[in-house]
Amino acid sequence: MAALGWLTPRRRSATARSVLAGEASAEAARKTALADAPPPLAGAPEAAEAAAPEVLEPPAEPEFPVAGDDLAAAFFDLDNTVMQGAAIFHFGRGLYKRAFFQRRELARFAWQQAWFRLAGVEDPEHMQDARDSALSIVKGHKVCELMAIGEEIYDEYMAERIWPGTRALAQAHLDAGQKVWLVTAAPVETATIIARRLGLTGALGTVAESVDGVYTGRLVGEPLHGPAKAEAVRALAAAEGLDLMRCAAYSDSHNDIPMLSLVGHPYAINPDTKLRKHARTNDWRLRDYRTGRKAVKVGVPAAAGVGAIAGGAAAAIALHRRRK
C-alpha cells in the first residue's frame, strides 16, 4: 500500500478502505474467474440470447483490441454501461417478489435514502448508518442462497437489458484472446453471475464478509465505488501481470474517472454530462447506445454498495405502486 502519511486522518482512513476494498475484490475475482468458460455466442444459449447477434456493432477502431496481446485486458462498468439500469435495482425487485424483505426492515433504510437525496451529499456517518442497517438484512443468510436467487433474477429482469453495442465491444476483446472483467459497486456475487451469463472472465464487485458461507453483515473495506474501483483494477492487473497502458476500461459515469484514467484505452459509454465533458477534454473515445441522450437511468446511490440491495427493493416497491 502506498504511503498515506500526508493525508488527513479522515482521508487516510477513506483511502485505506478503498485499497482494502479493491484488494479484496481482486482476490475474490481471481478465485471465481471463468477463464475456461465456453465462448458465449457458441456454447451459452442465454448469452447468445442477451447478445442479439443480428444487432451487434463492431468496435469503430479495427486495430484495437490487438489480437494475441496477453498483457492487455478490458474492464467494464456494469450499470448503464453493460446493462440498462442498475443491477442492484433489478436484484432488489427479485428479492422483494420472493418476500425476502419485510416492509418494517426497509423503513429505516428508506428514511436514510430519503435524507441522502434531500441533502445531496454523502455524509460519512449517514452513509455508514445506511450501509449498516441494510447489511443487517442479509446478515445470517447463506451466500449460496443469494447466488441461487441471483441466477433466477438474471433470467427474469437482466438478460433482456444488456446493451448490444457494449456487449459487442466486450466480445471483441474476448475474440482477441483477452480477459474481460466487470467492475461494479454491486455485490460481487451478483456481478459474477452476470459475468458468467455473458461469457466474460469474471467480476470485481463489493465484497461482503462471510464466515463459513454465511454473511456476517459487514463489508470488507468499503463499497467498490469511485476510487475503490481503480484500486481493484490496479490490484488485479498486478496479480495478472497486465500492462494497464495496454488495457481498456469502459464506463458511463464520472465517478469512474479514476478507473478510466488508469488505462491506456478509456471509453465513455452512454456517458453522463460530467464524463462526456471530461472525455472530450481528454480526447477519450465515446459511444452512446441509448435511443435518446436523456434516457432515464434507474438506480440507487452507488455509495450504499451491498446495502443498496434494500434500496433497490424499496425502489421496486415504489415502482410497483405507481403501476397499480
LUMDO-941741 format. One line per 10 residues: number of its first residue (from 0); their letters; for each residue x, y, z of N, C-alpha, C, O. Coordinates in steps of 0.1 Angstrom, whole numbers, plus 5000, padded with zeros to 4 digits. Example, Ala and Ser with C-alpha at 12.3 -4.5 7.8 and 13.67 -1.06 7.14 Angstrom:
! LUMDO-941741
0> AS> 5132:4943:5078:5123:4955:5078:5132:4967:5078:5142:4967:5085; 5128:4978:5071:5137:4989:5071:5129:5000:5079:5134:5011:5080;
! end
This chain:
! LUMDO-941741
0> MAALGWLTPR> 5008:4988:5000:5000:5000:5000:5009:5012:5000:5019:5013:5007; 5005:5022:4992:5013:5035:4991:5013:5042:5004:5004:5041:5012; 5024:5050:5007:5024:5058:5019:5013:5068:5019:5010:5075:5009; 5006:5069:5031:4995:5078:5032:4997:5089:5043:4987:5095:5047; 5009:5091:5047:5011:5100:5058:5008:5114:5056:5005:5121:5065; 5007:5119:5043:5005:5133:5040:4990:5136:5041:4986:5148:5041; 4981:5126:5041:4967:5128:5042:4962:5131:5056:4968:5127:5065; 4950:5137:5056:4944:5139:5069:4939:5126:5074:4937:5117:5066; 4936:5124:5087:4932:5111:5093:4920:5106:5086:4919:5094:5083; 4910:5115:5083:4897:5110:5076:4900:5106:5062:4896:5095:5058;
10> RRSATARSVL> 4908:5114:5054:4912:5110:5041:4920:5097:5041:4919:5089:5032; 4930:5096:5050:4938:5085:5051:4930:5072:5053:4932:5062:5047; 4920:5073:5062:4911:5062:5065:4903:5058:5053:4902:5046:5050; 4898:5068:5046:4890:5065:5034:4898:5059:5023:4894:5049:5016; 4911:5064:5021:4919:5058:5011:4923:5044:5015:4923:5035:5006; 4926:5041:5028:4929:5028:5032:4918:5018:5030:4920:5007:5026; 4905:5023:5032:4894:5014:5030:4892:5011:5015:4888:5000:5011; 4895:5021:5006:4894:5019:4992:4904:5009:4987:4901:5000:4979; 4916:5010:4992:4926:5000:4989:4922:4986:4994:4924:4976:4986; 4917:4985:5006:4913:4972:5011:4902:4966:5003:4902:4954:5000;
20> AGEASAEAAR> 4892:4975:5000:4881:4970:4992:4885:4965:4978:4881:4955:4973; 4895:4973:4972:4900:4969:4959:4907:4956:4959:4905:4948:4951; 4916:4954:4969:4924:4942:4970:4915:4930:4973:4917:4919:4967; 4905:4932:4982:4896:4921:4985:4888:4917:4972:4885:4905:4970; 4883:4927:4965:4876:4924:4953:4884:4917:4942:4880:4908:4936; 4897:4921:4941:4906:4915:4931:4908:4900:4935:4909:4891:4927; 4910:4898:4948:4912:4884:4953:4900:4876:4950:4901:4864:4945; 4888:4881:4953:4876:4874:4951:4874:4871:4936:4869:4860:4932; 4877:4881:4927:4875:4879:4913:4884:4868:4907:4879:4860:4899; 4896:4868:4912:4905:4857:4907:4901:4843:4911:4903:4834:4904;
30> KTALADAPPP> 4895:4842:4923:4890:4829:4928:4879:4824:4919:4877:4812:4918; 4871:4833:4915:4858:4829:4907:4860:4832:4892:4850:4830:4885; 4872:4835:4887:4873:4837:4873:4869:4826:4865:4871:4814:4868; 4863:4829:4853:4858:4818:4845:4867:4817:4832:4861:4818:4821; 4880:4816:4834:4889:4816:4822:4886:4804:4813:4888:4806:4801; 4880:4794:4818:4878:4782:4809:4864:4781:4804:4859:4771:4799; 4856:4792:4806:4842:4792:4802:4841:4791:4787:4850:4797:4780; 4831:4784:4781:4830:4783:4766:4827:4797:4760:4821:4805:4767; 4830:4799:4747:4827:4812:4741:4812:4814:4742:4804:4805:4739; 4807:4826:4746:4793:4829:4749:4784:4827:4737:4773:4822:4739;
40> LAGAPEAAEA> 4788:4831:4725:4780:4830:4714:4779:4816:4708:4771:4813:4699; 4788:4807:4712:4788:4794:4706:4782:4784:4716:4775:4774:4712; 4785:4785:4729:4782:4774:4738:4772:4778:4750:4769:4770:4758; 4768:4791:4750:4759:4795:4761:4747:4802:4756:4747:4813:4752; 4735:4794:4755:4723:4799:4749:4719:4812:4755:4714:4821:4748; 4720:4813:4769:4715:4826:4775:4723:4838:4771:4717:4849:4769; 4736:4836:4769:4744:4847:4764:4741:4851:4750:4741:4863:4747; 4739:4841:4742:4736:4844:4728:4723:4851:4727:4721:4861:4719; 4713:4848:4736:4700:4855:4735:4702:4869:4740:4696:4878:4734; 4710:4871:4750:4712:4885:4755:4720:4893:4745:4718:4906:4744;
50> AAPEVLEPPA> 4729:4887:4737:4737:4895:4729:4730:4899:4716:4735:4909:4710; 4720:4893:4712:4712:4896:4700:4722:4898:4688:4724:4910:4684; 4728:4888:4683:4739:4889:4673:4735:4897:4661:4744:4904:4655; 4723:4898:4657:4719:4905:4645:4721:4920:4646:4721:4927:4636; 4722:4925:4659:4723:4939:4660:4737:4943:4667:4739:4955:4670; 4746:4934:4668:4759:4937:4674:4766:4947:4665:4766:4946:4653; 4773:4956:4672:4781:4966:4664:4796:4964:4667:4800:4963:4679; 4804:4963:4657:4818:4961:4659:4825:4974:4664:4820:4985:4661; 4835:4973:4671:4843:4985:4676:4847:4993:4664:4850:4988:4653; 4847:5006:4665:4850:5015:4654:4865:5015:4650:4868:5019:4639;
60> EPEFPVAGDD> 4873:5011:4660:4888:5011:4657:4892:4997:4654:4895:4989:4664; 4893:4993:4642:4896:4979:4639:4910:4974:4644:4912:4962:4645; 4919:4984:4646:4932:4980:4651:4932:4977:4666:4942:4973:4671; 4921:4979:4673:4920:4977:4687:4907:4970:4690:4897:4974:4685; 4908:4960:4699:4920:4954:4706:4929:4946:4697:4925:4941:4687; 4941:4945:4701:4951:4938:4693:4951:4923:4697:4952:4920:4709; 4949:4915:4687:4948:4900:4689:4961:4895:4695:4972:4899:4690; 4960:4886:4704:4972:4879:4710:4980:4888:4720:4991:4883:4724; 4975:4899:4724:4982:4907:4734:4978:4902:4748:4968:4907:4753; 4986:4893:4754:4982:4888:4767:4986:4897:4778:4984:4893:4790;
70> LAAAFFDLDN> 4991:4908:4775:4994:4918:4786:4982:4928:4787:4983:4938:4795; 4972:4926:4779:4960:4935:4779:4948:4928:4784:4946:4916:4782; 4939:4936:4789:4925:4931:4794:4916:4943:4793:4920:4954:4790; 4903:4940:4795:4893:4950:4794:4885:4950:4807:4881:4940:4812; 4881:4962:4812:4873:4964:4824:4861:4972:4821:4862:4983:4816; 4849:4966:4824:4837:4972:4820:4829:4975:4833:4826:4966:4841; 4825:4988:4835:4815:4991:4845:4802:4984:4841:4800:4981:4829; 4793:4982:4850:4781:4974:4847:4769:4983:4845:4763:4983:4834; 4765:4991:4855:4752:4998:4854:4752:5009:4843:4761:5018:4844; 4743:5008:4834:4742:5018:4823:4753:5018:4814:4754:5026:4805;
80> TVMQGAAIFH> 4763:5008:4815:4774:5007:4806:4771:4993:4798:4770:4993:4786; 4771:4983:4806:4768:4969:4800:4753:4967:4801:4747:4961:4792; 4746:4971:4812:4732:4968:4814:4724:4981:4815:4729:4991:4822; 4712:4982:4810:4703:4993:4811:4698:4993:4826:4692:4983:4830; 4700:5004:4833:4696:5005:4847:4706:4999:4856:4718:4995:4852; 4703:4998:4869:4712:4994:4879:4709:4979:4883:4697:4975:4885; 4719:4971:4883:4718:4957:4886:4711:4955:4899:4703:4946:4901; 4715:4963:4909:4711:4962:4922:4696:4965:4924:4689:4959:4932; 4691:4974:4915:4677:4977:4914:4669:4964:4910:4659:4960:4916; 4674:4958:4899:4667:4946:4894:4668:4935:4904:4659:4927:4906;
90> FGRGLYKRAF> 4679:4934:4911:4681:4923:4921:4671:4926:4933:4665:4916:4938; 4670:4938:4936:4660:4942:4947:4646:4938:4944:4638:4934:4952; 4643:4940:4931:4629:4937:4926:4627:4922:4928:4616:4918:4933; 4637:4914:4924:4635:4900:4926:4634:4895:4940:4627:4886:4943; 4642:4901:4949:4642:4897:4963:4628:4901:4969:4623:4893:4977; 4623:4913:4965:4610:4917:4971:4599:4907:4966:4590:4904:4974; 4600:4904:4953:4590:4894:4948:4590:4881:4955:4579:4875:4957; 4601:4877:4961:4603:4865:4968:4601:4866:4983:4604:4857:4991; 4596:4878:4987:4593:4881:5001:4606:4880:5010:4605:4876:5021; 4617:4883:5003:4630:4883:5010:4631:4894:5021:4637:4892:5031;
100> FQRRELARFA> 4624:4905:5018:4624:4917:5027:4610:4918:5033:4600:4915:5027; 4610:4923:5045:4597:4927:5052:4597:4942:5051:4607:4949:5052; 4585:4948:5050:4584:4963:5049:4590:4970:5062:4597:4980:5060; 4589:4964:5073:4594:4970:5085:4610:4970:5085:4616:4980:5090; 4616:4961:5078:4630:4960:5077:4635:4971:5067:4647:4976:5068; 4627:4976:5058:4631:4986:5049:4629:5000:5054:4634:5010:5049; 4621:5002:5065:4617:5015:5070:4629:5024:5073:4630:5035:5068; 4638:5019:5081:4650:5027:5084:4658:5031:5072:4663:5042:5071; 4661:5021:5064:4669:5024:5052:4662:5034:5043:4669:5042:5037; 4649:5032:5041:4642:5041:5032:4643:5056:5037:4645:5065:5029;
110> WQQAWFRLAG> 4643:5057:5050:4644:5071:5056:4658:5076:5053:4660:5088:5050; 4668:5068:5055:4682:5072:5052:4684:5076:5038:4691:5085:5034; 4678:5068:5028:4679:5071:5014:4673:5085:5011:4678:5092:5003; 4661:5087:5017:4654:5100:5015:4663:5111:5020:4663:5122:5014; 4669:5110:5032:4678:5120:5037:4689:5123:5027:4693:5134:5024; 4695:5112:5022:4706:5113:5012:4702:5122:5000:4709:5131:4996; 4690:5119:4994:4686:5125:4982:4682:5140:4985:4685:5149:4977; 4677:5143:4997:4673:5157:5000:4686:5165:5003:4687:5176:4999; 4695:5159:5011:4708:5166:5014:4717:5168:5002:4724:5178:5001; 4717:5157:4993:4725:5158:4981:4740:5156:4984:4748:5159:4975;
120> VEDPEHMQDA> 4744:5151:4996:4758:5149:4999:4759:5135:5005:4750:5130:5011; 4771:5130:5004:4774:5117:5011:4780:5119:5024:4793:5118:5026; 4772:5123:5034:4778:5124:5047:4783:5111:5052:4775:5101:5053; 4795:5110:5057:4801:5097:5060:4793:5089:5071:4791:5077:5070; 4789:5097:5081:4781:5090:5092:4768:5085:5088:4764:5073:5091; 4761:5092:5080:4748:5088:5075:4749:5076:5065:4741:5067:5065; 4760:5077:5056:4762:5066:5047:4766:5053:5054:4762:5042:5050; 4774:5055:5065:4777:5043:5072:4765:5037:5079:4764:5025:5079; 4756:5045:5085:4744:5040:5091:4735:5033:5080:4730:5023:5083; 4735:5039:5068:4727:5033:5058:4732:5019:5054:4725:5009:5053;
130> RDSALSIVKG> 4745:5018:5053:4751:5005:5049:4749:4995:5061:4746:4983:5058; 4751:5000:5073:4749:4990:5084:4735:4985:5086:4733:4973:5088; 4726:4994:5084:4712:4989:5085:4708:4980:5074:4700:4970:5077; 4712:4983:5062:4709:4974:5051:4716:4961:5051:4711:4950:5048; 4729:4961:5055:4737:4949:5056:4731:4940:5067:4733:4927:5066; 4724:4945:5077:4718:4937:5087:4707:4928:5082:4704:4918:5087; 4702:4932:5070:4691:4924:5064:4697:4911:5058:4690:4901:5059; 4709:4912:5052:4714:4900:5046:4722:4892:5057:4726:4880:5054; 4725:4898:5068:4732:4891:5079:4725:4878:5082:4713:4877:5084; 4733:4867:5083:4728:4854:5086:4723:4846:5075:4720:4834:5076;
140> HKVCELMAIG> 4722:4852:5063:4718:4844:5051:4730:4838:5045:4741:4843:5046; 4728:4826:5038:4739:4819:5032:4742:4826:5018:4733:4830:5011; 4755:4826:5015:4759:4831:5002:4753:4823:4991:4749:4829:4981; 4753:4810:4992:4747:4802:4982:4732:4805:4980:4727:4803:4968; 4725:4809:4990:4711:4812:4989:4709:4824:4979:4701:4824:4970; 4717:4835:4982:4716:4846:4973:4721:4844:4959:4716:4850:4950; 4731:4835:4958:4736:4832:4945:4725:4825:4937:4723:4828:4925; 4718:4815:4943:4708:4808:4936:4696:4817:4932:4691:4816:4921; 4693:4826:4941:4682:4836:4937:4687:4845:4926:4679:4848:4917; 4700:4849:4927:4705:4858:4916:4705:4852:4902:4702:4859:4893;
150> EEIYDEYMAE> 4706:4839:4901:4706:4832:4888:4692:4834:4883:4690:4836:4871; 4681:4832:4891:4668:4833:4886:4665:4848:4883:4658:4850:4873; 4669:4857:4891:4667:4871:4888:4673:4876:4875:4667:4884:4868; 4685:4871:4872:4691:4874:4860:4682:4871:4848:4680:4879:4839; 4676:4859:4848:4668:4855:4837:4655:4863:4837:4650:4866:4826; 4650:4867:4848:4637:4874:4849:4638:4889:4845:4630:4894:4838; 4649:4896:4849:4650:4910:4848:4662:4916:4840:4661:4927:4835; 4673:4908:4840:4685:4914:4835:4689:4910:4821:4694:4919:4813; 4686:4898:4817:4691:4893:4804:4687:4902:4792:4695:4904:4783; 4675:4907:4792:4670:4915:4781:4674:4929:4782:4671:4937:4773;
160> RIWPGTRALA> 4682:4933:4792:4686:4947:4794:4701:4949:4791:4706:4960:4794; 4707:4939:4785:4721:4941:4781:4722:4950:4768:4715:4947:4759; 4731:4960:4769:4733:4968:4757:4740:4960:4746:4752:4956:4749; 4734:4958:4735:4741:4950:4724:4754:4957:4720:4764:4949:4717; 4755:4970:4719:4767:4976:4714:4779:4974:4724:4790:4971:4720; 4776:4975:4737:4786:4973:4747:4790:4958:4747:4802:4955:4749; 4780:4950:4746:4783:4936:4745:4792:4932:4734:4801:4923:4735; 4791:4939:4722:4799:4936:4711:4814:4941:4714:4823:4934:4709; 4815:4952:4721:4829:4956:4725:4835:4946:4733:4847:4943:4731; 4828:4940:4743:4834:4930:4752:4837:4918:4744:4848:4912:4746;
170> QAHLDAGQKV> 4829:4914:4734:4832:4902:4726:4844:4904:4718:4851:4895:4715; 4846:4917:4713:4858:4919:4705:4871:4916:4713:4881:4911:4708; 4871:4920:4726:4882:4917:4735:4884:4902:4737:4895:4897:4736; 4873:4895:4739:4873:4881:4741:4879:4874:4728:4887:4865:4729; 4874:4878:4716:4878:4873:4704:4893:4875:4701:4900:4867:4694; 4898:4886:4707:4913:4889:4706:4921:4881:4716:4933:4883:4717; 4914:4873:4724:4921:4864:4734:4924:4871:4747:4932:4867:4755; 4917:4882:4749:4919:4890:4762:4909:4886:4772:4897:4882:4769; 4912:4888:4785:4902:4886:4796:4894:4899:4797:4898:4910:4795; 4882:4897:4801:4872:4908:4802:4865:4907:4816:4860:4897:4820;
180> WLVTAAPVET> 4866:4918:4824:4861:4918:4837:4850:4929:4839:4852:4940:4834; 4840:4925:4846:4830:4936:4851:4836:4942:4863:4843:4936:4871; 4834:4955:4865:4838:4962:4877:4826:4971:4882:4822:4980:4875; 4821:4967:4894:4809:4973:4898:4807:4974:4913:4814:4967:4920; 4799:4984:4918:4796:4985:4932:4786:4975:4937:4784:4973:4949; 4780:4968:4927:4771:4957:4931:4778:4946:4938:4790:4945:4937; 4771:4938:4946:4778:4927:4953:4785:4918:4943:4780:4916:4932; 4797:4913:4947:4805:4905:4938:4798:4893:4934:4800:4888:4923; 4789:4887:4942:4781:4875:4938:4772:4878:4926:4771:4871:4917; 4765:4890:4927:4756:4894:4916:4764:4896:4904:4760:4892:4893;
190> ATIIARRLGL> 4775:4903:4905:4784:4906:4893:4789:4894:4887:4790:4893:4875; 4793:4884:4895:4798:4872:4890:4788:4864:4882:4792:4858:4872; 4776:4864:4886:4765:4857:4879:4764:4864:4865:4763:4857:4855; 4763:4877:4865:4762:4884:4852:4774:4881:4843:4772:4879:4831; 4786:4882:4848:4798:4879:4840:4797:4865:4835:4800:4862:4823; 4793:4855:4843:4792:4841:4838:4782:4840:4827:4785:4833:4816; 4770:4846:4828:4760:4845:4818:4764:4852:4805:4760:4848:4794; 4773:4862:4805:4778:4868:4793:4790:4862:4788:4795:4867:4777; 4795:4852:4794:4807:4845:4790:4820:4853:4792:4830:4851:4786; 4820:4863:4802:4831:4871:4805:4840:4863:4815:4837:4852:4819;
200> TGALGTVAES> 4852:4869:4817:4862:4862:4825:4858:4861:4840:4859:4851:4846; 4853:4873:4845:4849:4873:4859:4845:4887:4863:4842:4895:4854; 4844:4890:4876:4839:4903:4880:4845:4908:4893:4849:4900:4902; 4847:4921:4893:4852:4928:4905:4839:4935:4911:4833:4942:4904; 4836:4932:4924:4824:4938:4930:4826:4941:4944:4837:4937:4950; 4817:4946:4951:4817:4949:4965:4817:4935:4973:4809:4927:4970; 4826:4934:4982:4828:4921:4989:4822:4923:5003:4826:4931:5011; 4811:4915:5006:4805:4914:5019:4812:4902:5026:4814:4892:5021; 4815:4905:5039:4822:4895:5047:4813:4883:5049:4801:4884:5052; 4819:4871:5048:4811:4859:5051:4820:4849:5059:4833:4849:5057;
210> VDGVYTGRLV> 4815:4842:5068:4822:4832:5076:4815:4819:5074:4803:4817:5077; 4822:4809:5069:4816:4795:5067:4804:4797:5058:4794:4789:5059; 4805:4806:5048:4794:4807:5038:4782:4814:5042:4771:4814:5036; 4783:4822:5054:4772:4829:5059:4776:4844:5060:4786:4847:5066; 4767:4853:5056:4771:4867:5057:4771:4872:5071:4762:4869:5079; 4781:4880:5075:4782:4885:5088:4775:4898:5090:4773:4903:5101; 4772:4905:5079:4766:4918:5080:4776:4929:5079:4773:4941:5082; 4789:4926:5075:4799:4936:5074:4805:4936:5060:4805:4925:5054; 4811:4947:5056:4818:4948:5043:4833:4946:5046:4838:4948:5057; 4840:4941:5035:4854:4941:5035:4859:4954:5029:4858:4956:5017;
220> GEPLHGPAKA> 4864:4964:5037:4868:4977:5032:4855:4985:5031:4849:4989:5041; 4852:4989:5019:4840:4997:5016:4834:4993:5002:4840:4985:4996; 4823:4999:4998:4817:4996:4985:4827:4999:4974:4835:5008:4975; 4827:4991:4964:4836:4992:4952:4830:5003:4944:4824:5001:4934; 4833:5016:4947:4828:5027:4941:4839:5038:4940:4847:5040:4949; 4839:5045:4928:4849:5056:4926:4863:5051:4928:4867:5042:4920; 4871:5056:4937:4885:5053:4938:4887:5038:4941:4897:5032:4937; 4877:5032:4948:4879:5018:4951:4879:5009:4939:4886:4999:4938; 4872:5013:4929:4872:5006:4916:4886:5006:4910:4891:4996:4905; 4892:5018:4910:4905:5019:4905:4915:5011:4912:4924:5005:4906;
230> EAVRALAAAE> 4914:5010:4926:4923:5002:4934:4921:4987:4930:4930:4979:4930; 4908:4983:4928:4906:4969:4924:4912:4965:4911:4919:4955:4909; 4911:4974:4901:4917:4972:4888:4932:4972:4889:4939:4963:4883; 4937:4981:4897:4952:4981:4899:4957:4968:4905:4967:4962:4901; 4950:4963:4916:4954:4951:4922:4953:4939:4913:4961:4930:4913; 4942:4938:4906:4940:4927:4897:4951:4927:4886:4956:4916:4882; 4954:4939:4880:4964:4940:4870:4977:4935:4875:4985:4928:4868; 4981:4939:4887:4993:4935:4893:4994:4919:4895:5004:4913:4892; 4983:4914:4899:4982:4899:4902:4983:4891:4888:4988:4880:4888; 4977:4897:4878:4976:4890:4865:4988:4894:4856:4989:4888:4845;
240> GLDLMRCAAY> 4996:4903:4860:5008:4907:4852:5004:4915:4840:5010:4913:4829; 4994:4923:4841:4989:4931:4830:4996:4945:4829:5001:4950:4839; 4997:4950:4817:5002:4963:4814:4990:4973:4813:4983:4972:4802; 4987:4981:4823:4975:4989:4822:4974:4999:4811:4964:5002:4806; 4986:5003:4806:4986:5011:4794:4981:5004:4781:4979:5011:4771; 4981:4991:4782:4976:4983:4770:4962:4978:4773:4956:4971:4764; 4956:4982:4784:4943:4977:4788:4932:4988:4784:4936:4999:4781; 4920:4984:4784:4909:4993:4781:4899:4993:4793:4898:4983:4800; 4892:5004:4795:4881:5005:4805:4870:5012:4799:4871:5021:4791; 4858:5009:4803:4845:5014:4798:4836:5018:4809:4834:5010:4819;
250> SDSHNDIPML> 4830:5030:4809:4820:5034:4819:4812:5045:4814:4815:5052:4805; 4800:5046:4821:4791:5057:4818:4792:5069:4828:4786:5080:4825; 4799:5067:4839:4798:5076:4850:4811:5084:4853:4822:5078:4852; 4809:5097:4856:4821:5104:4860:4828:5099:4873:4839:5102:4876; 4820:5092:4881:4826:5086:4893:4837:5076:4890:4845:5072:4898; 4837:5071:4877:4847:5061:4873:4859:5067:4866:4867:5060:4860; 4860:5080:4866:4872:5086:4860:4885:5081:4866:4894:5079:4859; 4886:5078:4879:4898:5072:4884:4902:5059:4878:4913:5057:4875; 4892:5051:4875:4894:5038:4869:4898:5040:4854:4907:5034:4849; 4890:5049:4847:4893:5051:4833:4907:5057:4831:4913:5055:4821;
260> SLVGHPYAIN> 4911:5065:4840:4924:5072:4839:4936:5063:4841:4947:5066:4838; 4933:5051:4846:4944:5041:4849:4949:5035:4836:4960:5030:4835; 4940:5034:4826:4943:5025:4814:4947:5034:4802:4945:5046:4802; 4953:5027:4792:4957:5034:4780:4946:5036:4770:4947:5044:4761; 4934:5029:4772:4923:5030:4763:4910:5032:4770:4902:5022:4772; 4907:5044:4775:4895:5047:4782:4883:5050:4772:4885:5057:4762; 4872:5044:4775:4860:5047:4767:4849:5052:4776:4846:5047:4787; 4842:5063:4771:4830:5068:4778:4818:5062:4771:4815:5064:4759; 4810:5053:4778:4799:5046:4772:4786:5052:4778:4784:5052:4790; 4776:5057:4769:4764:5063:4774:4767:5073:4785:4761:5072:4796;
270> PDTKLRKHAR> 4776:5082:4783:4782:5090:4794:4772:5100:4800:4764:5105:4793; 4774:5102:4813:4767:5113:4819:4773:5126:4815:4784:5126:4809; 4767:5137:4819:4772:5150:4814:4787:5153:4818:4795:5158:4810; 4790:5150:4830:4804:5153:4835:4814:5144:4828:4825:5149:4824; 4811:5132:4826:4820:5123:4819:4821:5126:4805:4832:5126:4799; 4810:5130:4798:4811:5134:4784:4821:5146:4783:4829:5146:4773; 4819:5156:4792:4828:5167:4791:4843:5164:4793:4851:5168:4786; 4845:5155:4803:4858:5151:4806:4864:5143:4795:4876:5145:4791; 4856:5134:4789:4861:5126:4778:4865:5135:4766:4875:5132:4759; 4857:5145:4763:4860:5153:4751:4873:5162:4754:4881:5164:4745;
280> TNDWRLRDYR> 4874:5166:4767:4886:5174:4770:4899:5166:4769:4909:5171:4765; 4898:5153:4772:4909:5144:4773:4910:5135:4760:4919:5126:4760; 4902:5138:4750:4902:5130:4738:4900:5115:4740:4907:5107:4733; 4891:5112:4749:4887:5098:4751:4877:5094:4741:4869:5103:4736; 4876:5081:4737:4866:5077:4728:4852:5076:4735:4851:5074:4747; 4842:5079:4727:4828:5079:4733:4819:5070:4724:4821:5069:4712; 4810:5064:4731:4800:5056:4725:4787:5058:4732:4786:5059:4744; 4776:5060:4724:4763:5062:4731:4753:5053:4724:4749:5055:4713; 4748:5043:4731:4739:5033:4726:4725:5035:4730:4716:5027:4727; 4722:5046:4737:4708:5049:4741:4700:5055:4729:4706:5060:4719;
290> TGRKAVKVGV> 4687:5053:4729:4679:5058:4718:4678:5073:4719:4675:5080:4709; 4680:5078:4731:4679:5093:4733:4689:5097:4744:4692:5089:4753; 4695:5109:4742:4705:5114:4751:4700:5115:4765:4708:5114:4774; 4687:5117:4767:4682:5119:4780:4675:5106:4785:4665:5107:4793; 4680:5095:4781:4674:5082:4786:4674:5081:4801:4684:5085:4807; 4664:5077:4807:4662:5076:4821:4672:5065:4826:4672:5054:4821; 4678:5068:4837:4687:5058:4844:4680:5054:4857:4678:5063:4866; 4677:5041:4858:4671:5037:4871:4682:5032:4880:4691:5024:4876; 4683:5037:4892:4693:5033:4901:4691:5038:4915:4682:5045:4918; 4701:5035:4923:4701:5039:4937:4715:5044:4940:4725:5041:4932;
300> PAAAGVGAIA> 4718:5052:4950:4731:5057:4953:4741:5046:4954:4740:5037:4962; 4751:5047:4945:4761:5036:4945:4769:5035:4958:4774:5024:4961; 4770:5046:4965:4778:5046:4977:4772:5036:4988:4779:5033:4997; 4760:5032:4986:4754:5023:4996:4759:5009:4994:4757:5001:5003; 4765:5006:4982:4771:4993:4980:4762:4982:4982:4750:4982:4977; 4766:4971:4989:4758:4960:4992:4745:4964:4999:4735:4958:4997; 4746:4975:5007:4734:4979:5014:4723:4984:5004:4712:4985:5008; 4727:4987:4992:4717:4992:4982:4708:4981:4978:4698:4984:4971; 4710:4968:4982:4700:4958:4979:4687:4962:4985:4676:4961:4978; 4687:4968:4997:4675:4972:5003:4669:4984:4996:4657:4985:4994;
310> GGAAAAIALH> 4678:4993:4991:4674:5005:4984:4667:5000:4971:4657:5006:4966; 4673:4990:4964:4667:4985:4952:4653:4979:4954:4644:4981:4946; 4652:4972:4965:4639:4967:4968:4629:4978:4971:4617:4977:4967; 4633:4988:4978:4624:5000:4981:4620:5006:4968:4608:5010:4967; 4629:5008:4959:4626:5015:4946:4617:5006:4938:4608:5011:4932; 4618:4993:4939:4610:4984:4932:4595:4984:4938:4586:4984:4930; 4594:4986:4951:4581:4987:4957:4574:4999:4952:4562:4999:4949; 4582:5010:4952:4576:5023:4947:4571:5022:4933:4561:5027:4930; 4579:5016:4924:4576:5014:4910:4563:5005:4909:4555:5008:4901; 4562:4995:4917:4551:4986:4917:4538:4994:4920:4528:4992:4914;
320> RRRK> 4539:5002:4931:4527:5010:4935:4523:5020:4924:4511:5022:4922; 4533:5026:4917:4529:5036:4907:4522:5029:4895:4513:5036:4889; 4525:5017:4893:4519:5010:4882:4505:5004:4884:4498:5000:4875; 4501:5004:4897:4488:5000:4901:4477:5009:4896:4465:5007:4898;
! end
